[in-house]
Amino acid sequence: MESLMMLYPPMAALVDKVGSSYLLVNLVARRARDIANHAEETGDILEKKPVSSAIDEVYSGKLTIEPKNE
């Protein structure tokens, strides 16, 4: 029997916060790179993976996308 892994936070909730899965992937990837680079520069040891931290920031509302004014 296959074990099912529940995703937390739910993917649908993350997409709702950002607007699209494309924007979500780009936002999380960019923020994860920033977290990893900062940790490397300062010598910090990360408690969890940069992608997990970035996802948590999106879910909590700390990390958002600002609409582009044209």
Secondary structure as UniProt FT lines:
FT   HELIX           11..18
FT   HELIX           21..42
FT   HELIX           50..60
//
